[in-house]
Amino acid sequence: MKPLVAILGEHSPTFKPHAATDAAIPHSCQQLSLSVDSKWVSTEDISRSLLETVSGIWVAPGSPYKNMDKMLEAIRYARENHVPCLGTCGGFQHIILEYARHVLHFKDAQSQENDPYASQLFISQLACSLAGQTMQL
């Protein structure tokens, strides 16, 4: 059975970062001579039983998520159980929030995107200089 990577987020095939995420896995598999399956999972559908079956987690771009608490618990599960976990864009920001809350004990750690007036603001709103850019091949 092939390893399964759960891509956690609210999938939208017309959202360019999600299309790029979809393309990245087969491209990487080809380059590395690997075979991996991937499955998009809405943050509302994250469960412990799902997390116990995956070989890796990709915390997708495109926040805010429908269920931030489940997303943070999935990231925590990955960290505590040594499951490879990658976060891109907002996904990486949520990895930082999970670490701040559960390792550094900043219980109110928050991003400006989710709560601009948070008492423990760990992530400021960023302007991405790559927005709208395309790669020339």
Secondary structure as UniProt FT lines:
FT   STRAND          4..8
FT   TURN            13..14
FT   HELIX           16..32
FT   STRAND          37..41
FT   HELIX           43..45
FT   HELIX           48..51
FT   TURN            52..53
FT   STRAND          56..59
FT   HELIX           68..80
FT   TURN            81..82
FT   STRAND          85..87
FT   HELIX           90..102
FT   TURN            107..108
FT   STRAND          109..111
FT   TURN            112..114
FT   TURN            116..117
FT   STRAND          120..123
FT   TURN            129..132
//
